[in-house]
Amino acid sequence: MGFLTKITFLGIGLMGEPMVRRLLGAGLPVHAWNRTFSKAERLAPHGAIAVANIEDAVRDADIVISMLEAGPVVGAVIDAALPSLRQGTLWIDMSSTRQSEAQAFHARLQTAGCRFVDAPVSGGVGGAQAGTLAIMAGGSEADVDDARPVFEAMGRVTRVGPAGAGQVAKLCNQLIVGGTINIVAEALLLAQAAGADPAAVRAAIRGGFAESRILEVHGQRMLDRNFLPGGQVATQLKDQHNILAAAAAAGVALPVTSLVTERYESIGDVYPQADHSAALLALEQMNPGQRVGGAPDQLP
């Protein structure tokens, strides 16, 4: 990547805002666009140029970064931006989408003479704020290398294959996250129901083979019954469905992931904005009269 004259960031949400702050902190020039313009405007005091019109936002951009809700939204934004993109622009989609959607975005942009990398992330809002996101990039080696200074301002990037492979890596990450959250919930409920102190059980097994970031973070959330959103049930459920779609396309059966998806579906309409550790609530619904801890539920 040579000298950048313009980076455009599309989507100033919970993740997008701290990601832009990291780019600005690295001295990179950023134009910010969001459908709700006031969210982009909030970054102006930090050095971003807020732009209300998407065509103006992407015009003459060297790199366009999108961090949006889901694949259909990314597709609509690409359609709106495409006539204003110059030849050779590198579009980096950091949203979580289906592999097939990422491949379609790549084909659409390539036909228009532009380049594409899908680069979903793991690490949540905390990782975005700290600049420690795990970034899984799918695209050509040259395009990922061109974007490396941008990625390194936000976290650690690993190229995992061609366009679409980034989304596969993110789905593998979410498969492990979703499954492990449910396993931790089952362990804590078993501890409670069988007469042990679930907080003490969690402390006892930490540092052994069962240790994980999920046991550390989400296990504590469950003990505190703090279901205020970090990652949301609705987002995890979207990811579960995308995992199963990728599995179907690859011709493999994922029986445990299918069960995890059913658990999230059982509360998806009731607690869509709750943290995905609310999988504990789905488990408690299956076991009337059993409840982990004595704290009141904290729900959005």
C-alpha positions as CSV (number, residue, x, y, z in Angstrom):
1,M,0.0,0.0,0.0
2,G,1.4,3.3,-1.0
3,F,0.6,6.7,0.5
4,L,-3.1,6.8,1.3
5,T,-5.0,9.9,0.3
6,K,-8.4,8.6,1.5
7,I,-9.8,5.8,3.6
8,T,-13.6,5.6,3.9
9,F,-15.2,3.7,6.7
10,L,-18.9,2.7,6.3
11,G,-20.9,1.8,9.4
12,I,-20.2,3.7,12.7
13,G,-21.8,1.3,15.1
14,L,-20.7,-0.4,18.4
15,M,-17.7,-1.9,16.6
16,G,-17.2,0.7,13.8
17,E,-16.7,3.7,16.1
18,P,-13.7,2.3,18.1
19,M,-12.2,0.8,14.9
20,V,-12.2,4.3,13.3
21,R,-10.7,5.7,16.5
22,R,-7.8,3.2,16.2
23,L,-7.3,4.2,12.5
24,L,-7.2,7.9,13.4
25,G,-4.9,7.2,16.3
26,A,-2.5,5.6,13.8
27,G,-2.5,8.8,11.8
28,L,-4.5,7.4,8.9
29,P,-7.0,9.7,7.2
30,V,-10.6,8.5,7.5
31,H,-13.9,9.7,6.0
32,A,-16.8,8.3,8.0
33,W,-20.3,7.5,6.7
34,N,-23.3,6.1,8.5
35,R,-26.9,5.8,7.5
36,T,-27.7,7.8,10.7
37,F,-25.3,10.8,10.0
38,S,-25.1,11.9,13.7
39,K,-23.1,8.7,14.5
40,A,-20.5,9.7,11.9
41,E,-20.5,13.3,13.1
42,R,-19.4,12.1,16.6
43,L,-16.1,11.1,15.2
44,A,-15.3,14.6,13.7
45,P,-13.7,15.9,16.9
46,H,-11.3,13.0,16.8
47,G,-10.2,13.9,13.2
48,A,-12.5,12.0,11.0
49,I,-14.3,13.7,8.1
50,A,-18.0,12.9,8.4
51,V,-19.8,12.6,5.1
52,A,-23.6,12.4,4.8
53,N,-23.8,11.1,1.2
54,I,-22.4,7.6,0.5
55,E,-21.4,8.6,-3.1
56,D,-19.3,11.5,-1.8
57,A,-17.9,9.3,1.0
58,V,-16.5,6.6,-1.4
59,R,-15.5,8.8,-4.3
60,D,-11.7,8.7,-4.9
61,A,-11.2,6.4,-1.9
62,D,-8.1,4.2,-1.9
63,I,-9.6,1.8,0.6
64,V,-13.3,1.4,1.6
65,I,-14.0,-0.5,4.8
66,S,-17.5,-1.7,5.6
67,M,-18.6,-2.8,9.1
68,L,-22.3,-3.4,8.7
69,E,-25.1,-5.5,10.2
70,A,-25.3,-8.4,7.8
71,G,-24.7,-9.6,4.2
72,P,-27.9,-8.1,2.6
73,V,-27.0,-4.6,4.1
74,V,-23.4,-4.9,2.8
75,G,-24.8,-5.8,-0.7
76,A,-27.1,-2.8,-0.7
77,V,-24.3,-0.5,0.3
78,I,-22.0,-1.9,-2.4
79,D,-24.8,-1.3,-4.9
80,A,-25.2,2.3,-3.8
81,A,-21.4,3.0,-3.8
82,L,-20.4,1.1,-6.9
83,P,-21.0,3.9,-9.5
84,S,-18.8,6.3,-7.5
85,L,-15.8,3.9,-6.9
86,R,-12.7,4.5,-8.9
87,Q,-10.8,1.7,-10.6
88,G,-8.6,-0.2,-8.3
89,T,-10.3,0.7,-5.1
90,L,-9.8,-1.9,-2.4
91,W,-13.1,-2.7,-0.6
92,I,-12.5,-4.5,2.8
93,D,-15.7,-5.9,4.3
94,M,-15.2,-6.5,8.0
95,S,-18.8,-7.4,8.6
96,S,-19.9,-11.0,9.4
97,T,-21.7,-12.4,6.3
98,R,-22.1,-15.8,4.6
99,Q,-19.2,-17.2,2.6
100,S,-21.4,-17.1,-0.5
101,E,-22.2,-13.5,0.0
102,A,-18.5,-12.5,0.3
103,Q,-17.8,-14.4,-2.9
104,A,-20.6,-12.6,-4.6
105,F,-19.3,-9.2,-3.4
106,H,-15.8,-10.1,-4.7
107,A,-17.2,-11.0,-8.1
108,R,-19.3,-7.8,-8.3
109,L,-16.4,-5.5,-7.4
110,Q,-13.9,-7.4,-9.6
111,T,-16.2,-6.9,-12.6
112,A,-16.2,-3.2,-11.8
113,G,-12.4,-3.1,-11.8
114,C,-12.2,-2.9,-8.0
115,R,-10.6,-5.3,-5.4
116,F,-12.1,-7.1,-2.4
117,V,-11.0,-8.6,0.9
118,D,-13.4,-10.1,3.4
119,A,-11.9,-9.6,6.9
120,P,-14.4,-10.3,9.7
121,V,-13.1,-9.9,13.2
122,S,-13.2,-11.5,16.7
123,G,-12.6,-9.7,20.0
124,G,-15.8,-7.7,20.4
125,V,-16.0,-4.0,21.4
126,G,-13.2,-4.4,24.0
127,G,-10.9,-5.7,21.3
128,A,-11.9,-2.9,18.9
129,Q,-11.1,-0.3,21.6
130,A,-7.8,-1.8,22.5
131,G,-6.7,-2.5,18.9
132,T,-6.4,-6.2,19.6
133,L,-8.9,-7.6,17.2
134,A,-8.3,-11.0,15.6
135,I,-8.8,-10.2,11.9
136,M,-9.4,-13.1,9.5
137,A,-8.7,-12.0,5.9
138,G,-9.8,-13.7,2.7
139,G,-8.4,-12.3,-0.6
140,S,-5.2,-12.3,-2.7
141,E,-1.9,-12.0,-0.9
142,A,-1.2,-8.7,-2.6
143,D,-4.5,-7.2,-1.5
144,V,-4.1,-8.3,2.1
145,D,-0.5,-7.0,2.1
146,D,-1.8,-3.6,0.7
147,A,-4.2,-3.4,3.6
148,R,-1.8,-4.5,6.3
149,P,-1.1,-1.0,7.7
150,V,-4.9,-0.5,8.1
151,F,-5.4,-3.9,9.7
152,E,-2.4,-3.5,12.1
153,A,-4.0,-0.3,13.4
154,M,-7.0,-2.4,14.6
155,G,-5.4,-5.7,15.6
156,R,-3.6,-8.9,14.3
157,V,-4.4,-10.0,10.7
158,T,-4.0,-13.5,9.3
159,R,-4.7,-14.3,5.7
160,V,-6.7,-17.6,5.7
161,G,-7.3,-18.1,1.9
162,P,-9.0,-16.5,-1.1
163,A,-12.1,-14.2,-1.0
164,G,-14.8,-15.8,1.2
165,A,-12.3,-17.7,3.4
166,G,-12.3,-14.9,6.0
167,Q,-16.0,-15.6,6.6
168,V,-15.3,-19.3,6.9
169,A,-12.7,-18.5,9.6
170,K,-15.1,-16.2,11.5
171,L,-17.8,-18.9,11.3
172,C,-15.4,-21.4,12.8
173,N,-14.7,-18.9,15.6
174,Q,-18.4,-18.4,16.2
175,L,-19.1,-22.1,16.1
176,I,-16.6,-22.6,19.0
177,V,-17.9,-19.6,20.9
178,G,-21.6,-20.6,20.6
179,G,-20.9,-24.2,21.5
180,T,-18.6,-23.4,24.4
181,I,-21.1,-20.8,25.9
182,N,-23.7,-23.6,26.0
183,I,-21.3,-26.1,27.6
184,V,-20.3,-23.6,30.3
185,A,-24.0,-22.9,31.0
186,E,-24.6,-26.7,31.4
187,A,-21.6,-27.1,33.7
188,L,-22.7,-24.2,36.0
189,L,-26.3,-25.5,36.1
190,L,-25.2,-29.0,36.9
191,A,-23.0,-27.6,39.7
192,Q,-25.9,-25.7,41.2
193,A,-28.4,-28.5,40.8
194,A,-26.1,-31.1,42.3
195,G,-25.4,-29.1,45.4
196,A,-22.0,-27.5,44.7
197,D,-21.2,-23.8,44.6
198,P,-21.1,-22.9,40.9
199,A,-18.8,-20.0,41.5
200,A,-16.4,-22.2,43.4
201,V,-16.6,-24.9,40.7
202,R,-15.7,-22.4,38.1
203,A,-12.7,-21.2,40.2
204,A,-11.6,-24.8,40.8
205,I,-11.5,-25.8,37.2
206,R,-9.9,-22.6,35.9
207,G,-6.3,-23.2,34.8
208,G,-7.0,-26.8,33.9
209,F,-8.0,-28.3,30.5
210,A,-11.4,-26.7,30.8
211,E,-10.0,-23.2,30.9
212,S,-11.1,-20.8,28.2
213,R,-11.9,-17.2,27.5
214,I,-15.6,-18.2,27.5
215,L,-15.3,-19.8,31.0
216,E,-13.5,-16.6,32.2
217,V,-15.8,-14.0,30.7
218,H,-19.2,-15.6,30.0
219,G,-19.0,-17.9,33.0
220,Q,-18.7,-14.8,35.2
221,R,-21.6,-13.2,33.4
222,M,-23.7,-16.2,34.1
223,L,-22.9,-16.2,37.8
224,D,-23.7,-12.5,37.9
225,R,-26.7,-13.0,35.7
226,N,-25.5,-10.1,33.7
227,F,-27.1,-10.5,30.2
228,L,-26.6,-6.9,29.2
229,P,-25.2,-7.1,25.6
230,G,-21.7,-7.6,24.5
231,G,-22.3,-10.1,21.8
232,Q,-26.0,-10.4,21.2
233,V,-28.3,-13.4,21.0
234,A,-29.6,-12.2,17.6
235,T,-26.0,-11.9,16.2
236,Q,-25.1,-15.3,17.5
237,L,-28.2,-16.8,16.0
238,K,-27.4,-15.2,12.7
239,D,-24.0,-16.7,12.9
240,Q,-25.3,-20.1,13.8
241,H,-27.5,-20.1,10.7
242,N,-24.6,-19.0,8.5
243,I,-22.5,-21.8,10.0
244,L,-25.1,-24.4,9.0
245,A,-25.4,-22.8,5.5
246,A,-21.6,-23.1,5.0
247,A,-21.7,-26.7,6.3
248,A,-24.5,-27.6,3.9
249,A,-22.6,-26.0,1.0
250,A,-19.5,-28.0,2.0
251,G,-21.5,-31.2,2.4
252,V,-20.7,-31.8,6.1
253,A,-23.0,-32.5,9.0
254,L,-22.4,-30.5,12.3
255,P,-24.7,-32.2,14.8
256,V,-23.5,-30.3,17.9
257,T,-23.8,-27.0,16.1
258,S,-27.3,-27.9,15.1
259,L,-28.3,-28.4,18.7
260,V,-26.6,-25.1,19.7
261,T,-28.6,-23.4,17.0
262,E,-31.9,-24.8,18.4
263,R,-31.0,-23.5,21.9
264,Y,-30.5,-20.0,20.5
265,E,-33.6,-20.2,18.4
266,S,-35.6,-21.0,21.6
267,I,-34.8,-17.5,23.0
268,G,-34.1,-15.6,19.8
269,D,-37.5,-13.9,19.8
270,V,-37.6,-13.3,23.6
271,Y,-34.1,-12.0,24.3
272,P,-32.7,-10.9,20.9
273,Q,-30.7,-8.1,22.3
274,A,-29.4,-9.9,25.4
275,D,-25.8,-11.1,25.6
276,H,-25.3,-14.5,24.0
277,S,-24.4,-15.8,27.5
278,A,-28.2,-15.8,27.9
279,A,-28.0,-19.3,26.5
280,L,-28.1,-20.0,30.2
281,L,-31.7,-18.8,30.2
282,A,-32.6,-21.2,27.4
283,L,-31.1,-24.1,29.5
284,E,-33.0,-23.0,32.6
285,Q,-36.2,-23.0,30.6
286,M,-35.6,-26.7,29.9
287,N,-35.0,-27.3,33.6
288,P,-37.9,-25.7,35.5
289,G,-37.0,-24.8,39.1
290,Q,-33.3,-24.7,38.4
291,R,-31.4,-21.4,38.4
292,V,-27.8,-20.5,38.6
293,G,-27.0,-18.0,41.4
294,G,-29.3,-15.7,43.3
295,A,-28.7,-12.4,41.6
296,P,-31.5,-10.7,39.7
297,D,-31.4,-10.9,35.9
298,Q,-29.8,-8.0,34.2
299,L,-31.5,-7.7,30.8
300,P,-31.6,-5.0,28.1
